[in-house]
Amino acid sequence: MAIERQRVIEQDKMERRHNFDPVESNLTPEQVKLEASRCLNCKNPRCVQGCPVNIQIPQFIQAIKEDNLEKAGEIIRQTSMLPSVCGRVCPQERQCEGNCVLGIKGSPVAIGALERYVGDNTKADMPEIKPSGKKVAVVGSGCAGITAAADLRKEGHEVVVFEALHKLGGVLRYGIPPFRLPRTVLDREITNLKQMGVKFHTNVIVGKSITLKQLKEDGFDAIFICSGAGLPKMLHVPGENLNGVFSANEFLTRVNLMQAGQPDSPTPLRVGKKAAIFGGGNVAMDAARTAVRVGFEEVYIIYRRTEKELPARLEEIRHAKEEGVVFKFLYAPKEIVGEDGYVKAVDLEVMELGEPDESGRRKPVATGKIERMELDTVIVALGTGPNPIIQRSAEAEGLEIITDKRGYITVDGETRCTNIPTVYAGGDVAPVGESNAINAMGAGKKAAKAINDLLK
C-alpha cells in the first residue's frame, strides 16, 4: 500500500506526566479518509471474526469512504453500544487489527482509531421500544452490564441496573484512568442508555442491600449477574500488611473514583518517593502511569519474566516507558521489609526462565539470589478474583449458584445461563477467554440474546 497507517497525535510525554488529560487525540477528518482508504474490503473479513461482538468492520469503513459518518455509526451500534470506549481500550492488536490482512506484510488498518472517531462524532439513534411487560435485573454497570442492558431494552423489557458504587461504569470508571478513557466519553454512553429508558440504582450491593431471592420476589423475570471481579490477588509474602502496600484495585479506585491524588481530597493518598508495581498486565501499566501522575518521583514495574512475555498492550508499555516508568525484569518479591509499620524496602529474588507452563510462556524459576530495593510503596497488580457476596447470600436463601474451584460462576458458554434457569452471568465474574472490555461486551450480548429468547 502506498498510503501509510495514520497515527494519532499524542500529548507531549513530559507534559502528560503531570496531568490526567487524554494521551491520544482523534485522527483528523483528513486522516480518517486516508486510513479508511487502506481497507481492502475483503470478501472473507478476518477482522470481523476477530471481534468478540462481530462489528461489521468493512461495512462501517466503507460508509466512511462514502462520506456517510452517520451510517458508519449506525452500523457499529447494531452490535456495539460503546464505540468510543472500545476504540480506546480494546486490545485491537490481538483481535480485529491482529486479523487484518494488511498486517501480514505491513501495518493493519487502524480499526480502533476509526471506530473511536465514528463513536465520538455521531449520535446513537433512539430505537422505537414496544413494552414487553417483562422485567430484567442487571447486577453491575460495567461493559457486560451496559451492553446487556441496551440489547434487552431494545426488546421492550423494563431493565434495571444495580451498581454497588456511587458512580456508574464499573471498571471503566474505577479501574481505567481518564488519560486512557475520558470520563466525558463514558458519561455520554451511559446517558444514551438512560434516554432509552434503562433505569439505574447506585449504592446497591446485591447480596447485601438486596438478595437474588428478593429480586425474584420483586417481579424480575430474569437476572444477569455481571458484578466483576473486585477481589484482589496479593503476593502472599512476609510484610504484605505494612502501611504503603496497596492492591492495584484499591490504588486505582481511590485515585480514579475518589480523587485521592488531589491535595484537597477527603481521602488523600500518602504519596512517597519510590513505588514498585508487581505485575505486567494493562492494570500494572495503569497503576504505574497513575503513580507517576500523583507525584511519585521514581516508579518501577517489576516482572518475573522478560519483556517478551509482558501481557500488557504494546501501546501501554510504550507509553509507560515514555513517561519515565522503569522496568525491572526477572525479579520476584521475596519479602517486604518495614520500619515503624511502613514499607522501607523489598527483597527481590532473581529469576530465570525455564520450560513453558500451561499458558505457553516460559516459567520463571528462582535462582536463590536476593537483591534489596529501597522504596516506600508497593502496588500489587496480579489480577483479581470474584467477590463471593452474591453466591453466599443466594446459598443462604436456598439458591445455590454453582462456581468453579476458583470461585467464578459456572455458565453455559453460549447462553451464559447459570444452573438456575432465570439467572445468567458474564464478564469478569464468569469469564470466558481473556478478561477485557470487548470480551465482557460479548458476554453481555450472548446473555441478552438468551434472556430475550427465554422471555419470548
URJOZI-V899931 format. One record per residue. N is the residue number from 1. PHI is phi in radians with two decimals (999 if undefined). BURIAL is b if it has 9 or more other ideal C-beta (glycine too) atoms within 8 Angstrom, else e. D_LAST is the distance of its C-alpha to the last C-alpha in Angstrom with 1 decimal. Layout:
BEGIN
n=[N & N]
phi=[PHI & PHI]
burial=[BURIAL & BURIAL]
d_last=[D_LAST & D_LAST]
END
This chain:
BEGIN
n=[1 & 2 & 3 & 4 & 5 & 6 & 7 & 8 & 9 & 10 & 11 & 12 & 13 & 14 & 15 & 16 & 17 & 18 & 19 & 20 & 21 & 22 & 23 & 24 & 25 & 26 & 27 & 28 & 29 & 30 & 31 & 32 & 33 & 34 & 35 & 36 & 37 & 38 & 39 & 40 & 41 & 42 & 43 & 44 & 45 & 46 & 47 & 48 & 49 & 50 & 51 & 52 & 53 & 54 & 55 & 56 & 57 & 58 & 59 & 60 & 61 & 62 & 63 & 64 & 65 & 66 & 67 & 68 & 69 & 70 & 71 & 72 & 73 & 74 & 75 & 76 & 77 & 78 & 79 & 80 & 81 & 82 & 83 & 84 & 85 & 86 & 87 & 88 & 89 & 90 & 91 & 92 & 93 & 94 & 95 & 96 & 97 & 98 & 99 & 100 & 101 & 102 & 103 & 104 & 105 & 106 & 107 & 108 & 109 & 110 & 111 & 112 & 113 & 114 & 115 & 116 & 117 & 118 & 119 & 120 & 121 & 122 & 123 & 124 & 125 & 126 & 127 & 128 & 129 & 130 & 131 & 132 & 133 & 134 & 135 & 136 & 137 & 138 & 139 & 140 & 141 & 142 & 143 & 144 & 145 & 146 & 147 & 148 & 149 & 150 & 151 & 152 & 153 & 154 & 155 & 156 & 157 & 158 & 159 & 160 & 161 & 162 & 163 & 164 & 165 & 166 & 167 & 168 & 169 & 170 & 171 & 172 & 173 & 174 & 175 & 176 & 177 & 178 & 179 & 180 & 181 & 182 & 183 & 184 & 185 & 186 & 187 & 188 & 189 & 190 & 191 & 192 & 193 & 194 & 195 & 196 & 197 & 198 & 199 & 200 & 201 & 202 & 203 & 204 & 205 & 206 & 207 & 208 & 209 & 210 & 211 & 212 & 213 & 214 & 215 & 216 & 217 & 218 & 219 & 220 & 221 & 222 & 223 & 224 & 225 & 226 & 227 & 228 & 229 & 230 & 231 & 232 & 233 & 234 & 235 & 236 & 237 & 238 & 239 & 240 & 241 & 242 & 243 & 244 & 245 & 246 & 247 & 248 & 249 & 250 & 251 & 252 & 253 & 254 & 255 & 256 & 257 & 258 & 259 & 260 & 261 & 262 & 263 & 264 & 265 & 266 & 267 & 268 & 269 & 270 & 271 & 272 & 273 & 274 & 275 & 276 & 277 & 278 & 279 & 280 & 281 & 282 & 283 & 284 & 285 & 286 & 287 & 288 & 289 & 290 & 291 & 292 & 293 & 294 & 295 & 296 & 297 & 298 & 299 & 300 & 301 & 302 & 303 & 304 & 305 & 306 & 307 & 308 & 309 & 310 & 311 & 312 & 313 & 314 & 315 & 316 & 317 & 318 & 319 & 320 & 321 & 322 & 323 & 324 & 325 & 326 & 327 & 328 & 329 & 330 & 331 & 332 & 333 & 334 & 335 & 336 & 337 & 338 & 339 & 340 & 341 & 342 & 343 & 344 & 345 & 346 & 347 & 348 & 349 & 350 & 351 & 352 & 353 & 354 & 355 & 356 & 357 & 358 & 359 & 360 & 361 & 362 & 363 & 364 & 365 & 366 & 367 & 368 & 369 & 370 & 371 & 372 & 373 & 374 & 375 & 376 & 377 & 378 & 379 & 380 & 381 & 382 & 383 & 384 & 385 & 386 & 387 & 388 & 389 & 390 & 391 & 392 & 393 & 394 & 395 & 396 & 397 & 398 & 399 & 400 & 401 & 402 & 403 & 404 & 405 & 406 & 407 & 408 & 409 & 410 & 411 & 412 & 413 & 414 & 415 & 416 & 417 & 418 & 419 & 420 & 421 & 422 & 423 & 424 & 425 & 426 & 427 & 428 & 429 & 430 & 431 & 432 & 433 & 434 & 435 & 436 & 437 & 438 & 439 & 440 & 441 & 442 & 443 & 444 & 445 & 446 & 447 & 448 & 449 & 450 & 451 & 452 & 453 & 454 & 455 & 456]
phi=[999 & -1.31 & -1.57 & -1.39 & -1.05 & -1.41 & -1.96 & -1.30 & -1.49 & -1.92 & -1.08 & -0.91 & -1.12 & -1.43 & -1.18 & -1.24 & -1.10 & -2.01 & -2.60 & -1.86 & -1.21 & -0.96 & -1.27 & -1.90 & -1.75 & -1.27 & -1.10 & -1.35 & -0.96 & -1.16 & -1.14 & -1.06 & -1.10 & -1.11 & -1.15 & -1.07 & -1.17 & -1.35 & -1.17 & -1.50 & 0.90 & -1.02 & -1.18 & -2.00 & -1.23 & -1.11 & -1.08 & -1.16 & -1.10 & -1.45 & -1.66 & -1.07 & -1.93 & 0.97 & -1.05 & -1.38 & -1.14 & -1.02 & -1.19 & -1.25 & -1.22 & -1.09 & -1.10 & -1.10 & -1.03 & -1.54 & 1.07 & -2.05 & -1.17 & -1.09 & -1.13 & -1.04 & -1.12 & -1.10 & -1.12 & -1.09 & -1.30 & -1.12 & -2.16 & -2.42 & -1.56 & -2.22 & -1.10 & -1.22 & -1.33 & -1.10 & -1.09 & -1.76 & -2.03 & -1.29 & -1.42 & -0.99 & -1.13 & -1.87 & -2.21 & -1.06 & -1.18 & -1.16 & -1.82 & -1.15 & -1.05 & -1.08 & -1.27 & -1.14 & -2.06 & -2.70 & -1.68 & -1.17 & -1.07 & -1.36 & -1.09 & -1.07 & -1.15 & -1.17 & -1.09 & -1.09 & -1.08 & -1.11 & -1.06 & -1.33 & -2.07 & -2.38 & -1.89 & -1.31 & -1.30 & -1.45 & -1.24 & -1.33 & -1.98 & -1.83 & -0.97 & -1.67 & 1.45 & -1.88 & -2.15 & -2.26 & -1.73 & -2.01 & -1.73 & 2.08 & -2.03 & -1.45 & -1.01 & -1.13 & -1.15 & -1.08 & -1.13 & -1.11 & -1.04 & -1.12 & -1.17 & -1.21 & -1.16 & -1.04 & -1.48 & 1.66 & -1.34 & -1.32 & -2.06 & -2.13 & -1.78 & -1.87 & -2.05 & -1.24 & -1.54 & -1.52 & -2.27 & -1.54 & 2.20 & 1.02 & -1.11 & -1.10 & -1.68 & -1.55 & -1.77 & -1.63 & -1.16 & -1.17 & -1.27 & -1.78 & -2.36 & -1.01 & -1.15 & -1.09 & -1.17 & -1.10 & -1.08 & -1.11 & -1.14 & -1.20 & -1.04 & -1.02 & -1.16 & -1.08 & -1.17 & -1.34 & 1.85 & -1.22 & -1.74 & -2.19 & -2.19 & -1.67 & 1.02 & -2.11 & -1.70 & -1.20 & 1.92 & -2.17 & -1.16 & -2.65 & -1.88 & -1.06 & -1.08 & -1.17 & -1.09 & -1.10 & -1.16 & -1.39 & 1.72 & -1.35 & -1.40 & -2.68 & -2.32 & -2.00 & -1.61 & -2.47 & -1.44 & 1.37 & -2.25 & -1.72 & -1.63 & -1.23 & -1.63 & -1.86 & -1.36 & 1.05 & -2.18 & -1.00 & 1.59 & -1.25 & -1.59 & -1.21 & -1.10 & 1.80 & -1.82 & -2.19 & -1.40 & -1.07 & -1.05 & -1.15 & -1.03 & -1.22 & -1.10 & -1.12 & -1.38 & -1.27 & -1.73 & -1.99 & 0.91 & -1.17 & -1.39 & -1.51 & -1.11 & -1.71 & -1.18 & -1.23 & -2.22 & -1.15 & -1.73 & -1.38 & -1.66 & -1.67 & -1.79 & -2.21 & -2.14 & -2.08 & -1.89 & -1.71 & 2.40 & -2.40 & -1.62 & -1.09 & -1.15 & -1.08 & -1.13 & -1.07 & -1.14 & -1.14 & -1.21 & -1.22 & -1.05 & -1.04 & -1.27 & -1.46 & 2.10 & -1.16 & -1.31 & -2.28 & -2.28 & -2.17 & -1.77 & -1.97 & -2.32 & -1.46 & -1.92 & -1.72 & -1.06 & -1.03 & -1.60 & -0.98 & -1.43 & -1.18 & -1.10 & -1.02 & -1.10 & -1.22 & -1.11 & -1.08 & -1.09 & -1.09 & -1.09 & -1.07 & -1.55 & 1.72 & -1.22 & -1.75 & -1.76 & -2.09 & -1.74 & 1.09 & -2.34 & -2.32 & -1.24 & -1.86 & -2.82 & -1.70 & -1.72 & -2.08 & -2.59 & 0.97 & 1.50 & -2.05 & -1.11 & -2.05 & -2.83 & -2.37 & -1.56 & -1.90 & -1.71 & -1.27 & -1.97 & -2.43 & -1.54 & -1.85 & -1.32 & -1.09 & -1.68 & -1.11 & -1.43 & 1.62 & -1.57 & -1.12 & -1.38 & -1.27 & -2.14 & -1.21 & -1.69 & 1.59 & -1.48 & -2.00 & -2.22 & -1.73 & -2.18 & -1.32 & -2.88 & -2.22 & -2.49 & -2.15 & -2.12 & -1.74 & -2.15 & -1.83 & 1.78 & -2.38 & -2.22 & -1.33 & -1.35 & -1.48 & -0.98 & -1.13 & -1.08 & -1.19 & -1.19 & -1.14 & -1.09 & -1.12 & -1.81 & 1.49 & -2.00 & -1.30 & -1.76 & -1.28 & -2.17 & -1.50 & -1.16 & -1.63 & 1.70 & -1.32 & -1.19 & -1.46 & -2.33 & -1.23 & -1.06 & -1.59 & -1.68 & 1.13 & -1.43 & -1.47 & -1.25 & -1.68 & -0.91 & -1.80 & -2.02 & -2.10 & -2.61 & -2.90 & 1.36 & -1.20 & -1.37 & -2.55 & -1.25 & -2.27 & 1.48 & -1.11 & -1.48 & -2.75 & -1.06 & -1.25 & -1.20 & -1.10 & -1.09 & -1.05 & -1.13 & -1.09 & -1.19 & -1.13 & -1.11 & -1.07 & -1.10 & -1.13 & -1.15 & -1.02 & -1.08 & -1.11 & -1.30 & -1.30]
burial=[e & e & e & e & b & b & e & b & e & e & b & e & b & e & e & b & b & e & e & e & e & b & b & b & e & b & b & e & e & e & b & b & b & b & b & b & e & b & b & e & e & b & e & e & b & b & b & b & e & b & b & b & b & e & b & b & b & b & e & b & b & b & b & b & b & e & e & e & b & e & b & b & b & b & b & b & b & e & b & b & b & b & b & b & b & b & b & b & b & b & b & b & b & e & b & b & b & b & b & b & e & b & b & e & e & e & e & b & b & b & b & b & b & b & b & b & b & b & b & b & e & b & e & e & e & e & e & e & b & e & e & e & e & b & b & b & b & b & b & b & b & b & b & b & b & b & b & b & b & b & b & b & b & b & b & b & b & b & b & b & b & b & b & b & b & e & b & b & b & b & b & b & b & b & b & b & b & b & b & b & b & e & e & e & b & b & e & b & b & b & e & b & b & b & e & b & b & b & e & b & b & b & b & b & e & b & b & e & e & e & b & b & b & e & b & b & e & e & e & b & b & b & b & b & b & b & b & b & b & e & b & b & e & e & b & e & b & e & b & b & e & b & e & b & b & b & b & b & b & b & b & b & b & b & b & b & b & b & e & b & b & e & e & e & b & e & e & e & b & e & e & b & e & b & b & b & b & b & b & b & b & b & b & b & b & b & b & b & b & b & b & b & b & b & e & b & e & b & b & b & b & b & b & e & b & e & e & e & b & b & e & b & b & e & e & b & b & e & b & b & b & e & b & e & b & e & b & b & e & b & b & b & b & b & b & b & b & b & e & e & e & b & b & b & b & b & b & b & b & b & b & e & b & e & e & e & e & e & e & e & e & b & b & b & e & e & e & e & e & b & e & b & b & e & b & b & b & b & b & b & b & b & e & b & b & b & b & b & b & b & b & b & b & b & b & e & b & e & b & e & b & e & b & e & e & e & b & b & b & b & b & e & e & e & b & b & b & b & e & e & e & e & b & b & b & b & b & b & b & b & b & e & e & e & e & b & b & b & b & b & b & b & b & b & b & b & b & b & b & b & b & b & e & b & b & e]
d_last=[49.5 & 52.1 & 49.8 & 49.5 & 46.4 & 46.3 & 46.7 & 45.6 & 48.3 & 48.6 & 50.2 & 53.7 & 53.5 & 56.2 & 54.8 & 51.2 & 52.6 & 53.2 & 49.9 & 46.1 & 45.7 & 43.6 & 45.6 & 44.2 & 44.0 & 41.9 & 43.3 & 45.2 & 43.9 & 46.6 & 45.6 & 42.0 & 43.1 & 45.4 & 42.9 & 40.2 & 42.9 & 43.2 & 39.8 & 40.4 & 36.9 & 36.7 & 35.1 & 33.7 & 32.8 & 33.3 & 32.6 & 28.9 & 28.8 & 30.5 & 27.9 & 25.2 & 22.7 & 24.1 & 25.5 & 27.0 & 30.5 & 32.7 & 30.8 & 31.1 & 34.7 & 35.4 & 34.3 & 36.8 & 39.4 & 38.7 & 39.3 & 35.7 & 34.7 & 31.8 & 30.3 & 30.8 & 29.0 & 26.0 & 25.8 & 26.0 & 23.4 & 20.8 & 20.6 & 22.8 & 23.0 & 26.3 & 28.8 & 31.8 & 31.1 & 30.5 & 33.4 & 35.6 & 34.6 & 32.9 & 35.2 & 35.3 & 38.3 & 36.3 & 33.2 & 33.1 & 36.8 & 37.8 & 36.4 & 38.0 & 40.5 & 43.1 & 43.2 & 44.8 & 48.2 & 47.8 & 45.5 & 41.8 & 40.2 & 39.7 & 35.9 & 35.4 & 38.0 & 36.6 & 33.1 & 34.6 & 36.6 & 33.7 & 31.7 & 34.7 & 35.6 & 32.4 & 29.9 & 26.2 & 24.7 & 22.4 & 19.2 & 18.2 & 15.4 & 13.4 & 12.4 & 8.9 & 10.7 & 9.4 & 12.2 & 13.0 & 16.5 & 18.2 & 21.6 & 24.0 & 24.6 & 25.9 & 24.8 & 21.7 & 20.7 & 21.4 & 19.6 & 16.3 & 16.7 & 17.2 & 14.2 & 11.8 & 13.7 & 13.6 & 9.8 & 11.1 & 10.6 & 14.0 & 15.5 & 18.7 & 20.9 & 23.7 & 26.8 & 29.8 & 32.4 & 33.7 & 32.6 & 29.4 & 29.0 & 29.5 & 31.7 & 31.8 & 33.9 & 35.8 & 36.3 & 36.9 & 40.1 & 40.2 & 42.7 & 39.8 & 37.0 & 38.2 & 36.5 & 36.3 & 33.9 & 31.6 & 31.8 & 30.9 & 27.7 & 26.6 & 27.7 & 25.3 & 22.4 & 23.9 & 24.2 & 20.5 & 20.1 & 19.5 & 21.5 & 24.0 & 26.1 & 29.1 & 31.5 & 28.8 & 29.2 & 26.3 & 28.1 & 31.0 & 30.1 & 26.9 & 25.4 & 22.0 & 22.5 & 23.2 & 20.1 & 18.1 & 20.4 & 19.9 & 16.3 & 14.6 & 11.3 & 12.0 & 15.3 & 16.6 & 20.3 & 22.4 & 25.6 & 27.9 & 31.0 & 33.7 & 36.1 & 39.1 & 40.9 & 44.6 & 47.8 & 49.1 & 52.7 & 55.5 & 55.6 & 51.9 & 52.1 & 54.7 & 54.2 & 53.3 & 50.7 & 47.1 & 43.8 & 42.6 & 39.5 & 41.7 & 44.1 & 41.5 & 39.5 & 42.8 & 43.8 & 40.6 & 39.1 & 42.2 & 44.8 & 47.1 & 49.1 & 50.3 & 53.7 & 52.6 & 49.4 & 49.2 & 48.2 & 50.6 & 50.7 & 54.0 & 54.8 & 57.5 & 59.2 & 57.8 & 54.2 & 52.9 & 49.3 & 48.4 & 45.7 & 45.0 & 41.4 & 40.1 & 40.1 & 43.8 & 44.5 & 42.7 & 44.7 & 48.0 & 47.6 & 46.7 & 49.8 & 51.9 & 50.7 & 51.2 & 54.8 & 55.5 & 58.6 & 57.7 & 54.3 & 53.8 & 51.0 & 52.0 & 50.3 & 51.2 & 50.8 & 52.1 & 50.8 & 49.5 & 47.0 & 45.7 & 41.8 & 41.7 & 41.2 & 44.5 & 44.2 & 43.9 & 46.9 & 48.9 & 48.2 & 49.2 & 52.5 & 53.3 & 52.9 & 55.4 & 53.3 & 55.5 & 53.9 & 55.6 & 54.4 & 55.1 & 55.4 & 53.5 & 54.1 & 56.4 & 57.1 & 56.8 & 60.2 & 60.6 & 63.4 & 63.4 & 59.7 & 58.6 & 57.9 & 61.2 & 60.5 & 58.4 & 59.9 & 58.3 & 58.6 & 59.2 & 56.8 & 57.0 & 54.4 & 54.2 & 52.1 & 48.4 & 45.9 & 42.3 & 41.1 & 43.7 & 45.9 & 49.4 & 49.7 & 52.0 & 54.9 & 57.2 & 60.8 & 62.3 & 63.7 & 62.9 & 63.2 & 63.0 & 61.4 & 62.2 & 59.3 & 57.9 & 54.1 & 51.7 & 48.0 & 45.9 & 43.1 & 42.2 & 38.4 & 36.2 & 34.2 & 31.3 & 32.1 & 31.4 & 30.9 & 27.1 & 27.5 & 30.6 & 29.4 & 26.2 & 28.6 & 30.9 & 28.1 & 27.2 & 24.2 & 25.9 & 24.4 & 25.9 & 28.0 & 30.4 & 34.2 & 34.2 & 31.7 & 28.7 & 25.3 & 24.4 & 21.0 & 19.6 & 20.9 & 17.9 & 15.0 & 17.3 & 16.0 & 18.9 & 20.1 & 18.1 & 14.4 & 13.0 & 15.8 & 16.2 & 19.5 & 21.1 & 24.2 & 27.6 & 26.5 & 24.9 & 26.6 & 26.3 & 29.3 & 31.5 & 30.8 & 30.6 & 28.6 & 27.0 & 25.9 & 24.3 & 22.5 & 21.3 & 20.0 & 18.2 & 16.5 & 15.6 & 14.2 & 12.2 & 10.7 & 10.0 & 8.6 & 6.2 & 5.3 & 5.5 & 3.8 & 0.0]
END
